[in-house]
Amino acid sequence: MGLERELKNKAAGIKTNMLICLGATLYTSVSILISGSISESGHYGDPSRVAAQIVSGIGFLGGGAIIQSRGTVMGLTTAATIWVVAAIGVCIGIGHAEIAVFCALVVILILVGATAFEDRILGRSLSFSCEVVVEDRLGQVRTAINQALAQNELILDDFNISSRGKYSVMVVHYNGNRNDHKKFILNLWNIPGIREVKQT
């Protein structure tokens, strides 16, 4: 699961997910050990309390993975993955490794399968944006950008233009397929007058 997030350049990668799972496993195992050791002296503990604290505590990590950028919330899938990884760790901690392995496989299937489904079936609903710094006094670059969108079968949503010294800064929002988006970004570098391209 961490590898899948890593390959998509997300914040919570292999190390983060491994540590979350290990931490949840250790906390759960320790809570059971503590409960068993104090029961010999006539005191009884509730191991489920630690599991409950793991659920609430992992929410802070999930909240840190969610960012808000230009009115768009990003990181929800990573936050949900962190939440599930902690639950898998709890399963391992209570000795149900078979449940943990099954759930891990299901999560990987969801993460990988959903991406393929989005690309092939819901490809037109994916939203992208990029910031383009141009030197375009006659408006020729804007025309070329519109043509590049059309050539790559991308649908323009909206754009904003501002000035930065002698350059114009265009923020373009559009919908389409992920592969078409990559081709469009590469095509932008071939347009004379474009000085900088940054995906946002």
N, C-alpha and C positions, 0 to 999 in steps of 0.2 A: 504493500500500500504506500509505503514511503517512497519506493522507487517510482511508482506511477506519478506521485506528486512531484518528485524530483525531475522527472522527464518533462513535466509541463511547466518547469521553472516556478513552482509555488514555494511559499515560505517554509512550510512544514514538510521537510524531505525525509530521507532515510533515517538520519540520526535522531531527528525530533520524534518521529513515530516510534522508533525503537525504544527511546528513553521513556516516552509516555507509557508504552505497554509494560516495560520493565518496572517502572515506578508503581503503576496500578497493581501489578502482580505482587510486588514486595509489600506494599501497604496492606493488601488483602491477606497475604500469607502471614504477615506479622500480627495482624488483628486476630487471626484464628489461633496463632501460637500463644498470644497474650491471654486470650480468653480461656484456652486450655490450661495454661500454667496457673492462673489465679483460681480456677475452679477447684484445684486440689486443696486449696486453703479455705474453701467454703465460700469464695466470692465468685460471682458469675458476671461475665461481660457479654456484650452484644456485638459480635463481629460485623453485623450489617451496618452499624453506625459508621465505620470507616469507609465502607463502600458508598454510603450516602454522601460522605464528605468528598470522596473522589469525584462523584458526579458533579457536585457544586464547584469544586476546585478546578476541574477541567474546563468549566465554563469560562474562567478567566483567560486560559490559553486560547480557547475558541474565539473569545471576544477580541483578543489581540490579533488573531489571524484575519479578522473581518475588517476591511478598510472601506471607506466611502470616498469615491473619486468622481468629481464632476457629476454628482447626482446619481451615480451608479454604485451599488453595493457589490463589492468583490470579496472573495475569500470564504463564502458560505460553504462551498463544497469541502474546502480544506478544514474548516471548523467542524463540520459534520464528521469528517474522517477522523479527526483527533478525538472526538467524542466516542466514536465506535471503537477506536483502538484502545481507549481506556477501558471500555466494557469488555473487550477481548482479554485485556490484562487481568481484570477481575475474575473472569472465567478460569483463566490459568491459575490464578491464586487460590481458588477454592478447589482445584484439582480436576476441573472438567476441560482438559486440553482438547478433547475431541470436538466439543462445542466451539471452542476458540478457533480451531483450524477450519471448521465448516463455515463459521461466520466470516473469517478472513477471506476465504475463497469467494464467498458471496459478495463481499465488499469489493474485491478486485474485479469480479465479473461486472458489477454495477458500474464501477469507475471506468473500466475499459469499454464495456459494451455500450454504455450511455453515450460516450464520446463518439463512437462509430455511428450510433443511431442519430445523434445530433448532426453529424456531418452529412450523412446520406439521406436521411428522411426529413430532418428539420433544418437543413443547411441554410435555407433562405432566412431563417429567423435569428441567426447569430448576428450580434451587433459588434462593430469594431469602430475604432477612432484613431486618428493619427494627427500629429502636428507637423505642418510643413512650413519651413522658412524659405521664402522665395524673394527673388528680385524681379518684380513683374509690373513694370510701369504701363505697359500696353494691354495687359490682361491676357496675354497669350498663354501664360503658364496655367491660369485658371481653366482656360479652354482645353489645354492638354490634359489636365487632371480629370476633367469631366469625361474626356474621351477614354482615358485609361480606366475609369470606373465602368464605363459602358463596355469596353473591350473585355473586361474581366467579369462581366455579368454581376456587378455589384450595384446595389440600389442606394442612391444618395438619400440620407435622412435629413441632415442639415449641416451647415458649416458657419463658422464665425471667422471674420477677418479683423486683425488688429495690426498696428504698425510697431516696428521695433527698429528705430533709426531709419536707415535707408531700405530696410527689408520689410516685407509683409509677412505676417504669421497667420496661416490658415489652419484652423482646427476642423477637420472633416469627420463627420459621423456617417456611417453607412452600414448596410446589412448585406449579408451574403455568406458564401461558403468559406471555410477556413483556408483551403488551398488557394481559392481565388484571391483572398485577402493577401496571402503571401506573395502571389504573383504581382498584385497591384503595388505592393510596397517596393518590390524589385524594379518594377517599371518606372516608378517615380524617379529613381536615381538616373534614369536615362533621359529625363526631361531637362533641357537647358534652362537655366535660371533658378533651379531648386538648389538651395544651399544646405539644407538640413532636413532630415525626416526622422521623426520620433513617434513610436507607437505609444498611445496613452491608454 
